[in-house]
Amino acid sequence: MGFDQRKDLLGLRDLGREEIEQILDTAIPMKDIVQREIKKVPTLRGKGLITVFYENSTRTRTSFELAGKYLSADTSNLAVSTSSVQKGETLRDTIKTIEMMGPQVIIMRHSMSGAPHYVARNTSMRVINAGDGTNEHPTQGLLDMFTIREHKGRLDGLKVAILGDILHSRVARSNIYGLLKFGCEVRVAGPPTLIPPDVERLGVKPCFTLEEAIRGADVINVLRIQKERQQAGLFPSVDEYSNLYMLRPDHLRLAAPGAIVLHPGPMNRGVEISSEMADGPRSVINEQVMNGVAVRMAVLFLMMGGGRDEAAS
Amino acid sequence: MELRDKNVIMDEAAMRRALTRIAHEIIEANKGVGNAALVGIRRRGGPLAERLAAEIETIERVRVPVGILDITLYRDDLTTLAHQPQVHRTEVNFEVAGRAIVLVDDVIYTGRTVRAGMDALMDLGRPKCIQLAVLVDRGHRELPIKPDFVGKNVPTSRDEVISVCVREIDGEDKVVIQQIVR
C-alpha cells in the first residue's frame, strides 16, 4: 500500500517500509522547491489546513505552515492558549468546530499520547500527528531519516546511536520505529532513569555509556534534555549530565568515519551537545530544519494530492 | 481502460526525419541557437529534447543546454485524478531568465500539460520567450495554445490514444494510434 492511500499520519510504528520510502522519495523534488527562488507551486490551491498545537512549538508549527504555503494550501493556526479550550471546551467539540470550517487536514500536537488517534477516529479530516505526549513525532522521524539517507546514501544496515532522554522522547520512538524497518542497528544511551526499563523489546540495544553507544556509529542523534527532569529527580544535576552525556568532538574518534550528528532542536548547548559539535563539520542540524519543510510538503502532497493522468497530454 | 492498436503512424525513420526538420525550424526561427535552450516535459519530452539538441549540434556545431521539467505539481486536475502521485525532479541546471526556451513534449492534446509546463518554467525565471515543439499534434485543445514546431498533425477522435514510444524509455521508436475499447 502506498502512503497516499492513507487517511492519517499518526506514527511510524504502523507505516510500512514502502510507505516511508514513498514519502522520502517525494521529499527530494520538494526540497528542490524549498531551495528555489520562487518557493511556490500551485498543487494544493483551494485546500485548507490548520495547525492546532496544545503544546508550544515554534519550529514544527512554522515548518508545517510553510510546507502548506509552498504548496499553495491555505494555512491557519489555532492558538490554543487564547482559544475556547481555555474555557473548558472538550477536544471533541473543538475538532468538530474546526471541521465545520472546512479544512481538509488538521495538524495536531498534544501533550497526551494518543490524542491525535482519538481525533482521527472522530473526524473526516485527515490528521497529522505533530507530536503526542511521549508517543511519536512521525514527521521528525521522517526528516531525520531523509537527512541520514541524503548523507549516507542509504538507510539499510546503518548503526545509529540515540542519546539522552529516551523515556520521554517521542522523537526517539519515531526514529526507532522507522529505522528498524530498514534494518538499522539502533543503540540508545542516557541516564538509566531516562531509559525505558524494557527498551530491548523495541528492538534496540541499550548501552551503559555514551562511548559504548557511539563506537562505530554512522549516525549520532542527540536528544534535547528537558531541565525539568532534573527537578523531578531523574538525574542528579545538569553539570553531572553534561559531564557524562554531552556529545563532545573527542567522542567522534569512536564513531565510524564520516559519522553525522543530528539534533531535533532546540539545543541546550553545553548540556547535551557542545557548541563545537553543534556548529562543527559533522553537524547536519541546520539541514534537518530545511529537510523538515521538504518532508512535510511530501506528506501533505501525498495525503491531499492525486496523480498525473498520463493520457491527458 | 483497454487499448487496441490501430495504426503505426510514425516509424523510426519518420520520427528521425521529423526531429531533423524541427531542429532546422528551431534554428531558423531563432536565427541561430546562441540564446536558446531546450526543456523537455517529463517523461518522453526529455529524450526528444536531447535528440533535438543532438540534431542542432550536428547542424550548427553548437551544443544547446537541455533541461527536464516535471510538471506534476503544476497540474490543475491533480485532485480529480485517482492515480498514484509520482513527483520527479525538475532538472534545469542553467539560467532560464533571458533565454529563448523551447518546450518539448511528445504529444499535444488538451494543452493543459503545456500550460502547466509554462507555469513551472516561469517559476524558475523569466525567459525571453517560450516556444513549443511537439512530435504529434492530435487536436482537441481546451486552452488557446498552438505549438510552434510540429512533427506530425494527426486528427484524432477522443476515443483514440496517441502512444509515442522512444527507444530511451520503451526500447523502440514509433508512434501508434490506439482505439479505446469500452
HADDOCK unambig.tbl for C-alpha pairs under 7 A between the chains (distance, minus, plus):
assign (segid A and resid 26 and name CA) (segid B and resid 87 and name CA) 6.10 0.50 0.50
assign (segid A and resid 29 and name CA) (segid B and resid 87 and name CA) 6.92 0.50 0.50
assign (segid A and resid 29 and name CA) (segid B and resid 88 and name CA) 6.01 0.50 0.50
assign (segid A and resid 29 and name CA) (segid B and resid 89 and name CA) 4.77 0.50 0.50
assign (segid A and resid 38 and name CA) (segid B and resid 123 and name CA) 5.85 0.50 0.50
assign (segid A and resid 41 and name CA) (segid B and resid 73 and name CA) 6.30 0.50 0.50
assign (segid A and resid 41 and name CA) (segid B and resid 74 and name CA) 6.41 0.50 0.50
assign (segid A and resid 42 and name CA) (segid B and resid 73 and name CA) 6.71 0.50 0.50
assign (segid A and resid 42 and name CA) (segid B and resid 74 and name CA) 5.74 0.50 0.50
assign (segid A and resid 43 and name CA) (segid B and resid 73 and name CA) 4.97 0.50 0.50
assign (segid A and resid 43 and name CA) (segid B and resid 74 and name CA) 5.76 0.50 0.50
assign (segid A and resid 43 and name CA) (segid B and resid 75 and name CA) 6.91 0.50 0.50
assign (segid A and resid 305 and name CA) (segid B and resid 78 and name CA) 6.00 0.50 0.50
assign (segid A and resid 305 and name CA) (segid B and resid 79 and name CA) 5.39 0.50 0.50
assign (segid A and resid 306 and name CA) (segid B and resid 78 and name CA) 4.76 0.50 0.50
assign (segid A and resid 306 and name CA) (segid B and resid 79 and name CA) 4.64 0.50 0.50
assign (segid A and resid 306 and name CA) (segid B and resid 80 and name CA) 6.86 0.50 0.50
assign (segid A and resid 306 and name CA) (segid B and resid 81 and name CA) 5.52 0.50 0.50
assign (segid A and resid 306 and name CA) (segid B and resid 82 and name CA) 5.76 0.50 0.50
assign (segid A and resid 306 and name CA) (segid B and resid 83 and name CA) 6.20 0.50 0.50
assign (segid A and resid 306 and name CA) (segid B and resid 84 and name CA) 6.33 0.50 0.50
assign (segid A and resid 306 and name CA) (segid B and resid 85 and name CA) 5.51 0.50 0.50
assign (segid A and resid 307 and name CA) (segid B and resid 78 and name CA) 5.54 0.50 0.50
assign (segid A and resid 307 and name CA) (segid B and resid 81 and name CA) 5.69 0.50 0.50
assign (segid A and resid 307 and name CA) (segid B and resid 82 and name CA) 6.08 0.50 0.50
assign (segid A and resid 307 and name CA) (segid B and resid 83 and name CA) 4.43 0.50 0.50
assign (segid A and resid 307 and name CA) (segid B and resid 84 and name CA) 4.92 0.50 0.50
assign (segid A and resid 307 and name CA) (segid B and resid 85 and name CA) 3.82 0.50 0.50
assign (segid A and resid 307 and name CA) (segid B and resid 86 and name CA) 6.73 0.50 0.50
assign (segid A and resid 308 and name CA) (segid B and resid 72 and name CA) 6.22 0.50 0.50
assign (segid A and resid 308 and name CA) (segid B and resid 78 and name CA) 6.40 0.50 0.50
assign (segid A and resid 308 and name CA) (segid B and resid 81 and name CA) 6.95 0.50 0.50
assign (segid A and resid 308 and name CA) (segid B and resid 83 and name CA) 6.46 0.50 0.50
assign (segid A and resid 308 and name CA) (segid B and resid 85 and name CA) 6.30 0.50 0.50
assign (segid A and resid 309 and name CA) (segid B and resid 81 and name CA) 6.73 0.50 0.50
assign (segid A and resid 312 and name CA) (segid B and resid 109 and name CA) 6.78 0.50 0.50
assign (segid A and resid 312 and name CA) (segid B and resid 110 and name CA) 6.69 0.50 0.50
assign (segid A and resid 313 and name CA) (segid B and resid 107 and name CA) 6.17 0.50 0.50
assign (segid A and resid 313 and name CA) (segid B and resid 108 and name CA) 5.59 0.50 0.50
assign (segid A and resid 313 and name CA) (segid B and resid 109 and name CA) 5.18 0.50 0.50
assign (segid A and resid 313 and name CA) (segid B and resid 110 and name CA) 6.31 0.50 0.50
assign (segid A and resid 313 and name CA) (segid B and resid 111 and name CA) 6.74 0.50 0.50
assign (segid A and resid 313 and name CA) (segid B and resid 112 and name CA) 6.86 0.50 0.50
assign (segid A and resid 313 and name CA) (segid B and resid 113 and name CA) 5.46 0.50 0.50
